[in-house]
Amino acid sequence: MRKVASTAGWTGFAGLAWIAGQGLEARAFTRAAQLMNAQVEADFNAIGETGHLPHAEPVLPLSGPLANSKPKIMVKCLLAGCGITFLGAGGLAFMALAGSESYSSTRLVFEAAVSGFIATLLGGWFLGALLWIVFGARENAKRSANVAVQHYRDYWQERQRASLALAQGVHSEVVRQDLWDWRIVDDFDSVDLPAMGL
């Protein structure tokens, strides 16, 4: 019965972690999409009012890597978990044994190191897994936001072409509508993804 309760507890924990991760991903994507849409709307309104695009700073990054390597993050989390466990357990063992006069300094360090090593084998991976849940969720959120960031980078290139087109006399309504079509709409199921450039 205890084993069933333990399994149910871990299953519930994993479920909550997954739900929290999904929420972070959705929030990150929505935030990036809102920033992009706000700029698209500002550009659309500016062309309608003045016939040209205003000077504007990018609201999302135009350069830099879009995602980190998941295996690399996982290895870092596991190493960090093992390192923290080793140092923590070894330090506690050292302090516990330091008061005993029967231990020489060499044996004291050896016993502390062995205690840290055993604790690392038993629980270092678990702490690493917890770190992975946190930092892995953050990375997944970043990857979700990067879908919008990549779309924004394509939009920014189109915006530069639109500015040139307006300067060359292309009808402002044509340019205006082309830019408006780059908005990330709210109902994602209705979006023709290839047309958005995603």
One Martini backbone bead per residue (centre of mass of N, CA, C, O) as a GRO file, in nm:
protein
  198
    1MET     BB    1   0.057   0.063  -0.020
    2ARG     BB    2   0.301   0.254   0.001
    3LYS     BB    3   0.391   0.218  -0.294
    4VAL     BB    4   0.137   0.336  -0.422
    5ALA     BB    5   0.154   0.613  -0.286
    6SER     BB    6   0.432   0.686  -0.401
    7THR     BB    7   0.356   0.665  -0.700
    8ALA     BB    8   0.128   0.873  -0.690
    9GLY     BB    9   0.302   1.109  -0.595
   10TRP     BB   10   0.499   1.116  -0.839
   11THR     BB   11   0.281   1.144  -1.053
   12GLY     BB   12   0.168   1.411  -0.947
   13PHE     BB   13   0.431   1.573  -0.967
   14ALA     BB   14   0.471   1.534  -1.271
   15GLY     BB   15   0.202   1.662  -1.353
   16LEU     BB   16   0.253   1.943  -1.229
   17ALA     BB   17   0.513   2.001  -1.386
   18TRP     BB   18   0.383   1.986  -1.666
   19ILE     BB   19   0.171   2.207  -1.628
   20ALA     BB   20   0.370   2.431  -1.559
   21GLY     BB   21   0.528   2.413  -1.825
   22GLN     BB   22   0.290   2.479  -2.013
   23GLY     BB   23   0.237   2.758  -1.891
   24LEU     BB   24   0.512   2.882  -1.960
   25GLU     BB   25   0.498   2.843  -2.264
   26ALA     BB   26   0.238   3.004  -2.318
   27ARG     BB   27   0.335   3.271  -2.194
   28ALA     BB   28   0.584   3.319  -2.370
   29PHE     BB   29   0.440   3.323  -2.642
   30THR     BB   30   0.226   3.540  -2.580
   31ARG     BB   31   0.422   3.770  -2.517
   32ALA     BB   32   0.567   3.777  -2.791
   33ALA     BB   33   0.310   3.814  -2.963
   34GLN     BB   34   0.218   4.083  -2.837
   35LEU     BB   35   0.465   4.249  -2.917
   36MET     BB   36   0.438   4.210  -3.219
   37ASN     BB   37   0.144   4.305  -3.262
   38ALA     BB   38   0.190   4.593  -3.160
   39GLN     BB   39   0.382   4.671  -3.392
   40VAL     BB   40   0.203   4.608  -3.630
   41GLU     BB   41  -0.022   4.806  -3.549
   42ALA     BB   42   0.153   5.060  -3.549
   43ASP     BB   43   0.234   5.041  -3.847
   44PHE     BB   44  -0.047   5.038  -3.968
   45ASN     BB   45  -0.137   5.315  -3.853
   46ALA     BB   46   0.094   5.490  -3.967
   47ILE     BB   47   0.038   5.443  -4.266
   48GLY     BB   48  -0.256   5.553  -4.258
   49GLU     BB   49  -0.163   5.847  -4.157
   50THR     BB   50   0.137   5.897  -4.332
   51GLY     BB   51   0.258   5.667  -4.549
   52HIS     BB   52   0.471   5.562  -4.328
   53LEU     BB   53   0.733   5.441  -4.152
   54PRO     BB   54   0.847   5.436  -3.849
   55HIS     BB   55   1.071   5.467  -3.621
   56ALA     BB   56   1.200   5.153  -3.476
   57GLU     BB   57   1.245   4.933  -3.229
   58PRO     BB   58   1.297   4.631  -3.148
   59VAL     BB   59   1.098   4.404  -2.940
   60LEU     BB   60   1.283   4.178  -3.052
   61PRO     BB   61   1.523   3.973  -3.118
   62LEU     BB   62   1.752   3.958  -3.416
   63SER     BB   63   1.963   3.791  -3.247
   64GLY     BB   64   2.077   3.495  -3.181
   65PRO     BB   65   1.999   3.228  -3.022
   66LEU     BB   66   1.703   3.028  -2.998
   67ALA     BB   67   1.858   2.770  -2.867
   68ASN     BB   68   1.942   2.531  -2.653
   69SER     BB   69   2.088   2.251  -2.544
   70LYS     BB   70   1.939   1.998  -2.384
   71PRO     BB   71   2.169   1.801  -2.312
   72LYS     BB   72   2.347   2.020  -2.183
   73ILE     BB   73   2.151   2.096  -1.955
   74MET     BB   74   2.124   1.814  -1.831
   75VAL     BB   75   2.420   1.774  -1.757
   76LYS     BB   76   2.444   2.025  -1.576
   77CYS     BB   77   2.227   1.938  -1.371
   78LEU     BB   78   2.356   1.672  -1.283
   79LEU     BB   79   2.628   1.791  -1.192
   80ALA     BB   80   2.509   1.987  -0.988
   81GLY     BB   81   2.364   1.778  -0.812
   82CYS     BB   82   2.618   1.615  -0.740
   83GLY     BB   83   2.788   1.847  -0.623
   84ILE     BB   84   2.595   1.936  -0.398
   85THR     BB   85   2.574   1.661  -0.259
   86PHE     BB   86   2.871   1.616  -0.200
   87LEU     BB   87   2.926   1.877  -0.036
   88GLY     BB   88   2.699   1.849   0.170
   89ALA     BB   89   2.759   1.563   0.283
   90GLY     BB   90   3.063   1.605   0.336
   91GLY     BB   91   3.030   1.847   0.530
   92LEU     BB   92   2.854   1.707   0.742
   93ALA     BB   93   3.051   1.477   0.803
   94PHE     BB   94   3.286   1.652   0.892
   95MET     BB   95   3.140   1.792   1.132
   96ALA     BB   96   3.060   1.529   1.281
   97LEU     BB   97   3.372   1.413   1.300
   98ALA     BB   98   3.548   1.652   1.420
   99GLY     BB   99   3.484   1.588   1.735
  100SER     BB  100   3.662   1.345   1.696
  101GLU     BB  101   3.971   1.209   1.819
  102SER     BB  102   3.994   0.933   1.634
  103TYR     BB  103   4.054   1.133   1.399
  104SER     BB  104   4.229   1.207   1.147
  105SER     BB  105   4.263   1.427   0.899
  106THR     BB  106   4.275   1.217   0.671
  107ARG     BB  107   4.032   1.044   0.761
  108LEU     BB  108   3.826   1.269   0.766
  109VAL     BB  109   3.834   1.334   0.462
  110PHE     BB  110   3.774   1.049   0.363
  111GLU     BB  111   3.497   1.012   0.502
  112ALA     BB  112   3.363   1.258   0.372
  113ALA     BB  113   3.403   1.166   0.078
  114VAL     BB  114   3.248   0.900   0.100
  115SER     BB  115   2.980   1.023   0.188
  116GLY     BB  116   2.947   1.202  -0.062
  117PHE     BB  117   2.953   0.972  -0.271
  118ILE     BB  118   2.710   0.810  -0.168
  119ALA     BB  119   2.504   1.040  -0.184
  120THR     BB  120   2.537   1.082  -0.488
  121LEU     BB  121   2.441   0.800  -0.579
  122LEU     BB  122   2.156   0.823  -0.431
  123GLY     BB  123   2.082   1.169  -0.484
  124GLY     BB  124   2.208   1.339  -0.720
  125TRP     BB  125   2.007   1.272  -0.950
  126PHE     BB  126   1.758   1.397  -0.811
  127LEU     BB  127   1.855   1.688  -0.801
  128GLY     BB  128   1.907   1.704  -1.106
  129ALA     BB  129   1.609   1.656  -1.184
  130LEU     BB  130   1.498   1.909  -1.047
  131LEU     BB  131   1.666   2.109  -1.211
  132TRP     BB  132   1.552   2.016  -1.487
  133ILE     BB  133   1.263   2.101  -1.438
  134VAL     BB  134   1.328   2.399  -1.420
  135PHE     BB  135   1.527   2.448  -1.671
  136GLY     BB  136   1.361   2.293  -1.880
  137ALA     BB  137   1.111   2.474  -1.865
  138ARG     BB  138   1.256   2.731  -1.949
  139GLU     BB  139   1.350   2.625  -2.226
  140ASN     BB  140   1.068   2.562  -2.339
  141ALA     BB  141   0.970   2.852  -2.319
  142LYS     BB  142   1.183   2.967  -2.510
  143ARG     BB  143   1.106   2.796  -2.756
  144SER     BB  144   0.820   2.908  -2.780
  145ALA     BB  145   0.901   3.205  -2.814
  146ASN     BB  146   1.084   3.152  -3.075
  147VAL     BB  147   0.857   3.129  -3.274
  148ALA     BB  148   0.793   3.433  -3.260
  149VAL     BB  149   1.078   3.544  -3.310
  150GLN     BB  150   1.118   3.431  -3.595
  151HIS     BB  151   0.872   3.576  -3.713
  152TYR     BB  152   0.979   3.860  -3.644
  153ARG     BB  153   1.232   3.852  -3.818
  154ASP     BB  154   1.075   3.830  -4.082
  155TYR     BB  155   0.914   4.089  -4.044
  156TRP     BB  156   1.152   4.288  -4.035
  157GLN     BB  157   1.236   4.239  -4.325
  158GLU     BB  158   0.962   4.323  -4.444
  159ARG     BB  159   0.968   4.609  -4.328
  160GLN     BB  160   1.212   4.708  -4.490
  161ARG     BB  161   1.081   4.658  -4.766
  162ALA     BB  162   0.836   4.844  -4.714
  163SER     BB  163   0.991   5.108  -4.684
  164LEU     BB  164   1.106   5.101  -4.971
  165ALA     BB  165   0.835   5.083  -5.122
  166LEU     BB  166   0.725   5.356  -5.025
  167ALA     BB  167   0.962   5.526  -5.144
  168GLN     BB  168   0.882   5.410  -5.450
  169GLY     BB  169   0.538   5.428  -5.455
  170VAL     BB  170   0.384   5.229  -5.319
  171HIS     BB  171   0.093   5.151  -5.213
  172SER     BB  172   0.000   5.177  -4.886
  173GLU     BB  173  -0.227   4.958  -4.870
  174VAL     BB  174  -0.057   4.721  -4.961
  175VAL     BB  175   0.160   4.735  -4.741
  176ARG     BB  176  -0.028   4.734  -4.498
  177GLN     BB  177  -0.154   4.451  -4.549
  178ASP     BB  178   0.104   4.285  -4.552
  179LEU     BB  179   0.177   4.347  -4.254
  180TRP     BB  180  -0.088   4.251  -4.117
  181ASP     BB  181  -0.050   3.941  -4.200
  182TRP     BB  182   0.179   3.898  -3.962
  183ARG     BB  183   0.002   3.842  -3.755
  184ILE     BB  184  -0.074   3.687  -3.450
  185VAL     BB  185  -0.329   3.509  -3.392
  186ASP     BB  186  -0.544   3.379  -3.154
  187ASP     BB  187  -0.644   3.153  -3.357
  188PHE     BB  188  -0.432   2.900  -3.429
  189ASP     BB  189  -0.617   2.695  -3.592
  190SER     BB  190  -0.664   2.924  -3.835
  191VAL     BB  191  -0.373   2.904  -3.924
  192ASP     BB  192  -0.149   2.945  -4.191
  193LEU     BB  193   0.164   2.866  -4.139
  194PRO     BB  194   0.314   2.901  -4.412
  195ALA     BB  195   0.210   3.198  -4.449
  196MET     BB  196   0.372   3.294  -4.181
  197GLY     BB  197   0.664   3.142  -4.174
  198LEU     BB  198   0.671   2.875  -3.960
   0.00000   0.00000   0.00000
